[in-house]
Amino acid sequence: MSEGGDANPIENTALESVEGSGAPKPAQRLRVGEVLVSQGHISNEQISRALSEQRSSGTMLGETLVEQGLITPQVLVGAVAKTLGIPGVVLRHGLIDPGLLSLIGDDEAERLRVIPLFKVRDELTVAMAEPQSLPAIDRITKLTGCRVRPVLALEDNIREFVKKYAGGNVDVDAFLTSLAESDVEVVERESVDEGPSTDLDQMVDGSPIVNLVNVALLTAVKDGASDIHIEPDKKGTRIRYRMDGTLRDLMKPPAGMHAAIVSRIKIIGKMDIAEKRLPQEGRVRIMAEGREIDLRVSSIPTLLGEKLVIRVLDKQNLRVRLEDLGFRTEELGTLRRVLNQSHGLVLVTGPTGSGKTTTLYSALDLLRSPERNIITVEDPVEYQMDLVNQIQANDQIGLSFARVLRSVLRQDPDIIMVGEIRDEETARVAVQAALTGHGVLATLHTNDAPGAIARLLDMNVESYLLSSAINGVVAQRLARTICPECATKYYPSEQVLADAGLSEMVGRAFRKGAGCKTCHDSGFQGRLGIYEMMEVTPEIRRMIYRNAPTHEMRVRLRDMGRLSLREEGVLLAIEGKTSLEEIMRVTYCDDEADADEGVASSAPVAEARAA
């Protein structure tokens, strides 16, 4: 075989085993088709049909499956990589050190169909279209003097980045400067007394650092990220952002830039750049993508340096209409009925990041009008709303939730929104406000709707007061929705089906995302709410009054036809909006056996299963 060779591992392993020369061999070599079936990407029937077409067309099986839209090229690479026993990779900015291309040279990289990714001591990790080619590996070893660790990548993907980074030695500063195609403008910036000029100040004022920060902010805004994490690392800096509830790598700036990056963000966030021993908080408003974005900056000292987390508050991502949040028609009608009561307490529960604040803002959007005085107590105030008086609590100056609430009650409110019930004092004031003729909306951290009752009772709120005050509870989670660009069929394992209460549906195809560039190979794009609604009926009110156990309340709600969070999520998976594994990940189940029975007997789930 010649250097670079003509053989393509993606093609050669499509129908038969591949003897990978340059990679460790697994104990038993699998075929690509077997891997794709075992991973649930395709079925045996689809393989058979593709084989029939492949014989007539003369193309390879992998190419046929991609052309038919059954799998993406990324999925094919992952399957081939598994047969070879080496990692597969989809190339992107931040994963590649552009300066390493000069070790091989543009022409040689193009000819061998390779690109170096990163170097650790004397080991060079190289993305290769043909990672089992010993002549290619030997050639790279001779050119670089490094031990080569091959990983598999698509040939087109490799050529794309070779062209991007071609042109000799890549200057990191120039590379960062070229990335900043759009500027981020700081809207509100006050002068900062930085003292005498230092090397650090000069680094911050230089365009590479400014551009790097701009790129990080712009990418987060464009992709709809909720948070940006800037973390010190032994080898430099790691920048990640949270997309659809999960963290993803964004970029890894070279070593020596961390202090300058932190200083730049602290300056625009109006924080003390000299104080590195204590946590700090800052705030900045920027113009990006033609609109104003609020950023909340938090710093904390770690062993390797300061870590920053930037919360991105983009009004464009705020859905304020209840109809847009994902409530089923029946649940939405129940929530509207609960919210339209003249007074009483309505709770929204769930873990951090489950969308509780968005649900509260949507409820306020429904209720706000010139005839009502609505006051909110939040920490922090995330989004500003017309016709709503918003107050930010601040424990550092003694402005706690409970203290603000007492003052609010003297402001003639019709509706009060409490950002979070954190302690006994706040809980008692909120219940008293609901009992004295006010509508009160609040959030609480519990696993499900009935659990909110137990939590308030644990906060020493008397059961006779709570039973009279509370009108309803919404428990919620956010599940990632399937990416429409790479949606495909798959067959969940028997264990997953059993956990979902769908044991009799073995062999039925469900939907999931295979992974593509649009969704950053996650298979998901966007999120949808899962909601459990508990309306406090006279019977539930009596159960609260006599302090009935939470499990009895769950059973009674099920008898009334109410679905649990897991059951609501299973409905979404049956409808093809998300995967069963995602539902199992985000939903809480107090009793697995009980949940299985509930899913099997719930009418909406049974109807969807039959359909």
Salt bridges, closest charged atoms under 4 A:
GLU3 OE1 - ARG111 NH2 2.87
GLU19 OE1 - LYS25 NZ 3.55
GLU108 OE2 - ARG111 NH2 2.74
GLU108 OE2 - ARG139 NE 2.71
GLU110 OE2 - ARG159 NH1 2.72
GLU123 OE2 - ARG147 NH1 2.93
GLU130 OE1 - ARG113 NH2 3.28
GLU155 OE1 - ARG113 NH1 2.98
GLU155 OE2 - ARG159 NH2 2.71
GLU160 OE2 - LYS164 NZ 3.17
GLU160 OE1 - LYS517 NZ 3.49
GLU188 OE2 - ARG285 NH1 3.66
ASP223 OD2 - HIS520 NE2 3.49
ASP227 OD2 - ARG311 NE 2.67
GLU231 OE2 - ARG240 NH2 2.72
GLU231 OE2 - LYS307 NZ 2.84
ASP249 OD1 - ARG238 NH1 3.07
GLU275 OE2 - ARG277 NE 3.50
GLU292 OE1 - ARG285 NH1 3.60
ASP294 OD2 - ARG283 NH2 3.95
ASP294 OD1 - ARG285 NE 2.84
GLU306 OE2 - LYS266 NZ 2.63
ASP314 OD2 - ARG291 NH2 2.76
GLU323 OE1 - ARG321 NH2 3.77
GLU323 OE2 - ARG336 NH2 2.06
ASP324 OD1 - ARG321 NH1 3.05
GLU330 OE1 - ARG328 NH1 3.99
GLU331 OE2 - ARG328 NH2 3.27
GLU331 OE2 - ARG562 NH1 3.58
ASP365 OD1 - ARG368 NH2 2.80
ASP379 OD2 - ARG422 NH2 3.43
GLU382 OE2 - ARG311 NH1 3.93
ASP395 OD2 - ARG422 NH1 3.70
GLU420 OE1 - ARG422 NE 3.43
GLU420 OE2 - HIS445 NE2 3.26
GLU424 OE2 - ARG428 NE 3.28
GLU425 OE2 - ARG406 NH1 2.71
ASP448 OD2 - ARG554 NE 2.57
GLU462 OE2 - ARG428 NH2 3.30
GLU504 OE2 - ARG609 NE 2.59
GLU535 OE1 - ARG337 NH2 2.85
GLU535 OE1 - ARG562 NH2 3.63
GLU539 OE2 - ARG556 NE 2.64
GLU552 OE1 - ARG546 NH2 3.87
GLU568 OE1 - ARG328 NE 2.85
GLU575 OE1 - LYS577 NZ 3.39
GLU582 OE1 - ARG480 NH2 2.99
GLU582 OE2 - ARG585 NH2 2.80
ASP590 OD2 - ARG554 NH1 3.23
GLU592 OE1 - ARG566 NH1 3.33
ASP594 OD1 - ARG558 NH1 3.35
